[in-house]
Amino acid sequence: MDDTPATEDRDPLNLRVLRILVTVLTVTMIVGLITVVAVFVTRFESGSPVALPDQVTLPEGETARAVTFGPDWYAVVTANDLILIYDRASGDLRQTVTID
């Protein structure tokens, strides 16, 4: 018959608490990672929220460098330091801004 107390097989209290904390931290990190991945997938899956124009006619000799969009306009920055602002509905040139 074995007379050794059963408490010798058990971990000390501080080690059990530490083991529980590590497990909770691991579960929290896994849930957080899954949440971040889900947010990225749902945000980038929707595509472009802005309706892009079918065709933009630039003045002769101009090439586009960048495009930006406003509520009812879009702007094209050209290689010759011009900003061409177009009406989104009609596609007409509204304004030309020269960058100095």
C-alpha positions in Angstrom: 0.0 0.0 0.0 1.3 3.4 -0.9 1.1 6.0 1.9 2.4 9.0 -0.1 0.0 12.0 -0.1 -1.8 12.7 -3.4 -0.8 16.4 -3.2 2.8 15.6 -4.4 1.5 14.9 -7.9 -0.2 18.3 -8.2 1.5 21.4 -9.4 2.1 24.4 -7.1 -0.7 27.0 -7.2 1.4 29.7 -8.9 2.3 27.2 -11.7 -1.4 26.3 -12.3 -2.3 30.0 -12.5 0.5 30.7 -14.9 -0.6 27.7 -17.1 -4.2 29.1 -17.1 -3.0 32.6 -18.1 -0.9 31.2 -20.9 -3.8 29.2 -22.2 -6.2 32.3 -22.1 -3.5 34.4 -23.8 -3.1 31.8 -26.6 -6.9 31.6 -27.2 -7.2 35.4 -27.2 -4.4 35.7 -29.8 -6.0 33.1 -32.0 -9.4 34.8 -31.9 -7.7 38.2 -32.6 -5.8 36.8 -35.6 -8.9 35.3 -37.0 -10.8 38.6 -36.5 -8.0 40.6 -38.3 -8.0 38.2 -41.2 -11.8 38.3 -41.5 -11.7 42.1 -41.5 -9.1 42.2 -44.2 -11.1 39.7 -46.4 -14.4 41.6 -46.0 -12.8 45.0 -46.7 -10.7 44.1 -49.7 -13.3 41.7 -51.2 -15.8 44.4 -52.1 -13.5 45.9 -54.8 -13.5 49.6 -55.7 -16.3 51.6 -54.0 -15.7 54.4 -56.5 -17.3 54.3 -60.0 -14.4 54.8 -62.4 -14.9 56.7 -65.6 -14.9 54.6 -68.8 -12.5 56.9 -70.6 -10.6 60.1 -69.8 -9.6 62.4 -72.6 -6.5 64.3 -71.8 -5.2 67.4 -73.7 -2.7 66.8 -76.5 0.7 65.9 -75.1 -0.3 65.1 -71.6 0.2 61.8 -69.8 -1.4 60.9 -66.5 0.7 60.4 -63.3 -2.1 60.1 -60.7 -5.8 60.2 -60.3 -7.9 61.2 -57.3 -11.7 61.3 -56.8 -14.1 63.7 -55.1 -17.8 63.5 -54.6 -18.8 64.8 -58.1 -15.4 65.2 -59.7 -12.1 63.5 -60.4 -8.7 65.0 -60.9 -5.8 63.8 -63.1 -2.2 64.9 -62.3 -0.2 65.0 -65.5 3.5 64.6 -66.1 3.7 68.3 -67.1 2.7 69.5 -63.6 -1.0 70.1 -64.3 -4.0 69.1 -62.3 -7.0 68.6 -64.6 -10.3 68.5 -62.7 -13.2 66.8 -64.6 -16.9 66.6 -63.8 -17.8 63.0 -62.9 -21.3 63.0 -64.5 -20.4 64.6 -67.9 -16.7 64.0 -68.1 -16.2 67.7 -69.0 -13.0 69.5 -68.0 -14.0 71.9 -65.1 -10.7 73.4 -64.1 -7.0 73.3 -64.8 -4.5 74.0 -62.1 -0.8 74.6 -62.8 1.7 73.4 -60.2 4.6 75.8 -59.7 
